[in-house]
Amino acid sequence: MKRLDTTVSSIRQVAEGYYELRFAWPAQGGDEPGPGRFVTIRAGGRYDPALRRPFAFSDYRAGAAGEGGEAAIVFQVRGRGTAHMAGLRPGDSLDALGPLGKGFGRPARGARPVLVAGGIGVGPMLYLAATLAEDAAAGLCEAPILAMGFRNAAFAPDIDLPAGAVICTDDGSSGFKGTVADWLAGFDPGSPPAFYACGPAPMMAAVARLAEARRAPYEAAVEQWMACGVGACAGCAVPVKSGGFVRACVDGPVLDGSIVDWEASR
C-alpha cells in the first residue's frame, strides 16, 4: 500500500449517474491492483470532503517490466465528492491510496465461475471476469459467466462486456426481465459452480441461498461504507453469523459469503 500522486488518463460516463475513471498506476514492486481490492481517493479539495472515498478496481493494465500501468474504477455520483470526481479531466492530478484490502481467490480446476453483479458492483466483477477468462484460456477453470442486474436499461453500463454476459432489468427494458436472482434460478452452469458477487445486500443474500442449495463456494465483495480504509476506525463492520463483526477494509472486502449475516446487513 502506498499513497500515490497520479494523473487522470480518461473519464467518461458509462450509464445514468455512473462514470469510468482511468488513471496512471506507478510501479510498486509487485503490489498491483487485483480483482476485489480497492483504492481510496481524495475526492475534492484538500480538506473538503475530509474523508477519502473507497472504490473497487474495475481494471488494471500492467506496463512493461519495471514500469507502471493504468488502473480504473467505476463510480456512481452520490454527493459532493463523487460529483467533483465526475468533473475531472485527463491530466488532472489524483491523490490515491492503495491497493487496499483482500481480493478474490481463484476457483477450483474444472469449476464454472458464476459472477453476479448489481449496481456499482459491476466494476470489480468486470475485472474478475476478465481475469478468470484468462485462467479459462489456460485450462485452469471453465469459462466464467457474468450476470448483472439493473433497475432498467439506463443503468446498464456502456462498457465492453465479456462473451456470454447476461443483463437483467427489473422492467425488461434490456435483456432478461426480472432480477439477477430470478435468472440464476433457471441457470444450469454445466459444471460445479463457484459463485462470486458484489452488489446490494438483498442480491448478495439471494446468491448465498443459491450457493448453499448447490453446496458451492461463494466469495462476496461487500459494499460497506469505509471511513479510513485501513482498519483503524472499525466503521465498516460487517455482521457474521457466528456473532460479532469483521472489518470490510482489512478482513475483506472479499469475504466467504456463507459466514456473513446478510439479514443483519440490510
Summary of the structure (lengths in Angstrom):
residues: 266
radius of gyration: 17.8
end to end distance: 30.5
largest distance: 52.4
contacts: 884
relative contact order: 0.15
helix: 20%
strand: 35%
